[in-house]
């Protein structure tokens, strides 16, 4: 089944308080609540485009495919490319355990990627 997974984008972007972030970005409180809690079942293209522009992502980054037991799709089916791994705080923990010098090196690498 296809799902919207906005929470994954918030986690990837390091947004700890997505409701506040969304309200400050111009989203209504009601819609921010729906996005924050992954309670969006449909979205019009204007809103989808706004979200993608605001978060520098594509619709494929938001869609998540979770096959159920009734799905008999082959492993190479295109929908399986939308299956996303869970986001953990593993990277943040690893970064926090690095020395300041190593973190500076990561900073420099990321800065030069622009």
N, CA, C and O of each residue as an XYZ file, in Angstrom:
456
protein
N       0.845     -1.172      0.000
C       0.000      0.000      0.000
C       0.895      1.241      0.000
O       1.952      1.262      0.631
N       0.460      2.246     -0.702
C       1.190      3.509     -0.729
C       0.775      4.392      0.440
O      -0.405      4.480      0.780
N       1.748      5.036      1.041
C       1.517      5.963      2.141
C       2.300      7.246      1.884
O       3.287      7.253      1.147
N       1.838      8.333      2.509
C       2.647      9.534      2.586
C       3.476      9.412      3.857
O       2.947      9.028      4.901
N       4.747      9.728      3.789
C       5.609      9.653      4.966
C       6.345     10.984      5.128
O       7.527     11.105      4.805
N       5.619     11.971      5.632
C       6.207     13.290      5.849
C       7.178     13.266      7.023
O       8.174     13.989      7.026
N       6.887     12.432      8.018
C       7.736     12.359      9.211
C       9.168     11.993      8.827
O      10.118     12.498      9.427
N       9.327     11.134      7.849
C      10.664     10.744      7.395
C      11.456     11.965      6.912
O      12.645     12.092      7.204
N      10.790     12.860      6.173
C      11.458     14.069      5.691
C      11.886     14.936      6.871
O      12.999     15.461      6.888
N      10.998     15.086      7.861
C      11.354     15.879      9.037
C      12.575     15.283      9.748
O      13.468     16.011     10.179
N      12.601     13.967      9.861
C      13.723     13.307     10.518
C      15.007     13.487      9.722
O      16.058     13.779     10.293
N      14.928     13.313      8.401
C      16.116     13.480      7.559
C      16.663     14.899      7.627
O      17.875     15.108      7.593
N      15.758     15.873      7.724
C      16.168     17.278      7.754
C      16.538     17.737      9.160
O      16.952     18.881      9.349
N      16.391     16.848     10.153
C      16.761     17.203     11.526
C      15.797     18.178     12.175
O      16.183     18.946     13.056
N      14.545     18.150     11.745
C      13.532     19.048     12.305
C      12.882     18.355     13.492
O      12.094     17.424     13.325
N      13.218     18.816     14.688
C      12.733     18.184     15.914
C      11.316     18.595     16.277
O      10.601     17.845     16.940
N      10.911     19.777     15.849
C       9.571     20.278     16.151
C       8.883     20.640     14.841
O       8.751     21.817     14.504
N       8.443     19.616     14.102
C       7.892     19.882     12.774
C       6.640     20.762     12.787
O       6.446     21.558     11.868
N       5.798     20.637     13.797
C       4.594     21.469     13.857
C       4.971     22.947     13.875
O       4.445     23.734     13.087
N       5.869     23.321     14.757
C       6.307     24.723     14.840
C       6.992     25.158     13.559
O       6.763     26.260     13.061
N       7.832     24.284     13.034
C       8.553     24.597     11.797
C       7.561     24.861     10.659
O       7.704     25.835      9.919
N       6.566     23.996     10.526
C       5.582     24.149      9.455
C       4.767     25.428      9.628
O       4.532     26.148      8.658
N       4.337     25.713     10.846
C       3.568     26.945     11.091
C       4.408     28.175     10.759
O       3.896     29.139     10.190
N       5.683     28.147     11.108
C       6.573     29.270     10.803
C       6.860     29.390      9.313
O       7.277     30.447      8.839
N       6.633     28.289      8.564
C       6.877     28.286      7.127
C       5.613     28.661      6.352
O       5.640     28.734      5.124
N       4.506     28.900      7.062
C       3.292     29.360      6.402
C       2.174     28.344      6.297
O       1.154     28.624      5.667
N       2.331     27.177      6.893
C       1.268     26.178      6.882
C       0.280     26.480      8.004
O       0.670     26.962      9.068
N      -1.003     26.195      7.766
C      -1.998     26.393      8.816
C      -1.768     25.374      9.928
O      -1.165     24.324      9.708
N      -2.254     25.697     11.122
C      -2.072     24.793     12.264
C      -2.734     23.441     12.004
O      -2.174     22.401     12.349
N      -3.919     23.450     11.399
C      -4.616     22.201     11.123
C      -3.862     21.319     10.141
O      -3.742     20.111     10.344
N      -3.357     21.928      9.081
C      -2.627     21.151      8.082
C      -1.269     20.720      8.621
O      -0.800     19.622      8.320
N      -0.641     21.575      9.414
C       0.639     21.214     10.038
C       0.462     20.009     10.947
O       1.333     19.141     11.001
N      -0.653     19.948     11.658
C      -0.940     18.799     12.518
C      -1.061     17.527     11.688
O      -0.523     16.485     12.063
N      -1.767     17.610     10.561
C      -1.919     16.436      9.700
C      -0.564     15.969      9.156
O      -0.273     14.773      9.151
N       0.254     16.905      8.704
C       1.564     16.537      8.174
C       2.449     15.942      9.259
O       3.122     14.935      9.037
N       2.448     16.559     10.419
C       3.298     16.123     11.523
C       2.950     14.711     11.982
O       3.828     13.952     12.393
N       1.672     14.363     11.912
C       1.216     13.058     12.384
C       0.991     12.055     11.251
O       0.400     10.997     11.468
N       1.461     12.385     10.040
C       1.272     11.508      8.876
C      -0.191     11.131      8.686
O      -0.500      9.981      8.375
N      -1.093     12.089      8.870
C      -2.518     11.815      8.705
C      -3.056     12.394      7.402
O      -4.246     12.697      7.309
N      -2.217     12.548      6.416
C      -2.643     13.023      5.106
C      -2.918     11.803      4.237
O      -2.032     10.979      4.010
N      -4.141     11.696      3.757
C      -4.502     10.568      2.901
C      -4.543     10.969      1.436
O      -4.437     10.123      0.548
N      -4.698     12.260      1.189
C      -4.650     12.771     -0.173
C      -4.109     14.191     -0.123
O      -4.207     14.882      0.891
N      -3.539     14.604     -1.244
C      -2.944     15.929     -1.290
C      -3.068     16.446     -2.722
O      -2.828     15.713     -3.682
N      -3.444     17.713     -2.847
C      -3.532     18.241     -4.200
C      -2.124     18.615     -4.670
O      -1.208     18.770     -3.862
N      -1.972     18.751     -5.952
C      -0.641     18.958     -6.526
C      -0.014     20.280     -6.112
O       1.209     20.374     -6.015
N      -0.822     21.296     -5.866
C      -0.281     22.588     -5.430
C       0.375     22.443     -4.056
O       1.480     22.940     -3.836
N      -0.305     21.762     -3.137
C       0.255     21.550     -1.799
C       1.479     20.634     -1.845
O       2.464     20.861     -1.142
N       1.404     19.605     -2.677
C       2.541     18.693     -2.820
C       3.760     19.444     -3.347
O       4.873     19.264     -2.852
N       3.543     20.277     -4.345
C       4.654     21.056     -4.908
C       5.225     22.021     -3.875
O       6.444     22.169     -3.779
N       4.357     22.683     -3.096
C       4.835     23.604     -2.058
C       5.703     22.865     -1.046
O       6.784     23.332     -0.685
N       5.227     21.714     -0.592
C       6.000     20.947      0.383
C       7.359     20.561     -0.207
O       8.390     20.709      0.449
N       7.353     20.071     -1.438
C       8.608     19.654     -2.077
C       9.564     20.832     -2.248
O      10.774     20.677     -2.079
N       9.031     22.006     -2.580
C       9.887     23.192     -2.690
C      10.430     23.595     -1.323
O      11.611     23.913     -1.188
N       9.563     23.580     -0.309
C       9.975     23.995      1.037
C      11.022     23.057      1.637
O      11.867     23.493      2.419
N      10.971     21.781      1.279
C      11.856     20.795      1.893
C      12.883     20.216      0.919
O      13.580     19.253      1.239
N      12.968     20.809     -0.262
C      13.946     20.384     -1.269
C      13.915     18.866     -1.449
O      14.919     18.176     -1.278
N      12.729     18.375     -1.801
C      12.565     16.937     -2.001
C      11.666     16.704     -3.211
O      11.179     17.655     -3.824
N      11.454     15.462     -3.544
C      10.554     15.099     -4.632
C       9.374     14.325     -4.058
O       9.435     13.864     -2.918
N       8.306     14.178     -4.830
C       7.198     13.354     -4.345
C       7.639     11.931     -3.995
O       7.103     11.329     -3.065
N       8.606     11.396     -4.729
C       9.085     10.037     -4.407
C       9.733      9.970     -3.029
O       9.760      8.902     -2.417
N      10.254     11.083     -2.529
C      10.821     11.102     -1.180
C       9.721     11.005     -0.127
O       9.963     10.549      0.991
N       8.531     11.429     -0.481
C       7.409     11.452      0.464
C       6.611     10.152      0.422
O       6.116      9.686      1.449
N       6.490      9.572     -0.770
C       5.751      8.317     -0.894
C       6.534      7.169     -0.265
O       7.760      7.099     -0.359
N       5.797      6.282      0.371
C       6.395      5.092      0.968
C       5.503      3.915      0.604
O       4.294      3.949      0.830
N       6.096      2.888      0.049
C       5.342      1.687     -0.308
C       5.632      0.613      0.723
O       6.783      0.255      0.972
N       4.565      0.112      1.313
C       4.685     -0.976      2.287
C       3.822     -2.139      1.791
O       2.600     -2.129      1.939
N       4.474     -3.128      1.206
C       3.682     -4.245      0.680
C       2.994     -4.999      1.816
O       3.540     -5.142      2.910
N       1.793     -5.471      1.532
C       1.110     -6.303      2.519
C       1.112     -7.745      2.031
O       1.618     -8.044      0.949
N       0.553     -8.616      2.820
C       0.613    -10.047      2.499
C      -0.138    -10.395      1.217
O       0.120    -11.441      0.622
N      -1.055     -9.546      0.784
C      -1.814     -9.802     -0.433
C      -1.059     -9.370     -1.689
O      -1.401     -9.786     -2.796
N      -0.044     -8.544     -1.519
C       0.741     -8.095     -2.673
C       1.696     -9.191     -3.106
O       2.547     -9.638     -2.337
N       1.545     -9.607     -4.323
C       2.446    -10.618     -4.883
C       3.305     -9.988     -5.962
O       3.411    -10.507     -7.073
N       3.912     -8.874     -5.627
C       4.735     -8.175     -6.603
C       6.129     -8.781     -6.661
O       6.687     -9.165     -5.633
N       6.688     -8.866     -7.856
C       8.074     -9.342     -7.946
C       9.016     -8.346     -7.270
O       8.709     -7.158     -7.168
N      10.142     -8.834     -6.818
C      11.102     -7.979     -6.109
C      11.595     -6.815     -6.953
O      11.983     -5.778     -6.414
N      11.584     -6.976     -8.259
C      12.077     -5.905     -9.122
C      10.965     -4.969     -9.603
O      11.183     -4.166    -10.510
N       9.772     -5.069     -8.999
C       8.673     -4.181     -9.378
C       9.020     -2.743     -8.994
O       9.632     -2.504     -7.954
N       8.626     -1.789     -9.837
C       8.970     -0.374     -9.636
C       8.457      0.186     -8.306
O       9.113      1.045     -7.716
N       7.307     -0.277     -7.822
C       6.794      0.226     -6.545
C       7.741     -0.067     -5.381
O       7.777      0.687     -4.408
N       8.492     -1.134     -5.471
C       9.423     -1.475     -4.389
C      10.519     -0.426     -4.221
O      11.143     -0.350     -3.162
N      10.759      0.378     -5.247
C      11.768      1.440     -5.105
C      11.288      2.530     -4.145
O      12.086      3.343     -3.678
N       9.995      2.548     -3.851
C       9.449      3.538     -2.925
C       9.477      3.066     -1.475
O       9.104      3.821     -0.577
N       9.909      1.836     -1.232
C      10.024      1.332      0.134
C      11.245      1.964      0.772
O      12.360      1.836      0.267
N      11.028      2.647      1.883
C      12.097      3.406      2.533
C      12.510      2.757      3.857
O      11.666      2.232      4.583
N      13.800      2.795      4.166
C      14.237      2.292      5.477
C      13.840      3.274      6.579
O      13.673      4.469      6.334
N      13.696      2.756      7.772
C      13.395      3.626      8.912
C      14.584      4.524      9.205
O      15.736      4.143      8.995
N      14.287      5.725      9.692
C      15.324      6.683     10.066
C      15.589      6.515     11.562
O      14.661      6.509     12.372
N      16.841      6.381     11.909
C      17.205      6.294     13.323
C      18.136      7.448     13.660
O      18.594      8.172     12.776
N      18.401      7.606     14.916
C      19.325      8.646     15.361
C      20.765      8.151     15.349
O      21.640      8.755     15.968
N      21.005      7.061     14.650
C      22.330      6.449     14.623
C      23.391      7.430     14.130
O      24.465      7.527     14.724
N      23.105      8.147     13.067
C      24.093      9.067     12.499
C      24.391     10.188     13.477
O      25.552     10.540     13.688
N      23.338     10.757     14.081
C      23.546     11.830     15.046
C      24.400     11.344     16.213
O      25.276     12.066     16.690
N      24.145     10.124     16.668
C      24.948      9.572     17.754
C      26.403      9.409     17.362
O      27.309      9.691     18.146
N      26.617      8.946     16.124
C      28.002      8.791     15.652
C      28.699     10.141     15.527
O      29.862     10.283     15.903
N      27.985     11.128     14.997
C      28.581     12.458     14.863
C      28.920     13.027     16.233
O      29.990     13.605     16.423
N      28.012     12.863     17.182
C      28.256     13.394     18.530
C      29.443     12.730     19.212
O      30.046     13.324     20.107
N      29.793     11.511     18.809
C      30.915     10.826     19.434
C      32.256     11.190     18.789
O      33.313     10.815     19.298
N      32.214     11.920     17.669
C      33.454     12.309     16.985
C      34.132     13.475     17.679
O      33.508     14.241     18.414
N      35.426     13.587     17.426
C      36.163     14.734     17.947
C      35.752     15.981     17.181
O      35.216     15.887     16.077
N      35.998     17.135     17.757
C      35.665     18.404     17.109
C      36.361     18.521     15.759
O      35.790     19.059     14.810
N      37.586     18.021     15.668
C      38.338     18.080     14.420
C      37.643     17.279     13.321
O      37.541     17.742     12.184
N      37.167     16.083     13.654
C      36.466     15.240     12.673
C      35.149     15.889     12.239
O      34.793     15.854     11.062
N      34.429     16.481     13.198
C      33.177     17.162     12.866
C      33.460     18.336     11.931
O      32.691     18.590     11.004
N      34.541     19.041     12.165
C      34.923     20.147     11.282
C      35.211     19.628      9.876
O      34.856     20.276      8.892
N      35.853     18.464      9.776
C      36.127     17.872      8.464
C      34.820     17.549      7.728
O      34.703     17.787      6.526
N      33.851     17.012      8.453
C      32.543     16.709      7.862
C      31.883     18.006      7.412
O      31.317     18.080      6.321
N      31.959     19.015      8.252
C      31.401     20.327      7.917
C      32.008     20.852      6.627
O      31.292     21.338      5.751
N      33.313     20.755      6.511
C      34.010     21.259      5.322
C      33.595     20.477      4.074
O      33.415     21.061      3.006
N      33.446     19.171      4.207
C      33.022     18.336      3.071
C      31.633     18.754      2.612
O      31.393     18.939      1.419
N      30.726     18.899      3.562
C      29.355     19.267      3.223
C      29.315     20.656      2.624
O      28.591     20.889      1.655
N      30.066     21.570      3.171
C      30.086     22.944      2.651
C      30.575     22.966      1.200
O      30.082     23.754      0.393
N      31.522     22.125      0.873
C      32.081     22.098     -0.488
C      31.200     21.350     -1.477
O      31.487     21.342     -2.675
N      30.121     20.715     -0.991
C      29.226     19.986     -1.883
C      28.293     20.923     -2.653
O      27.706     20.515     -3.656
N      28.151     22.142     -2.210
C      27.205     23.085     -2.827
C      27.568     23.429     -4.207
O      26.869     24.209     -4.853
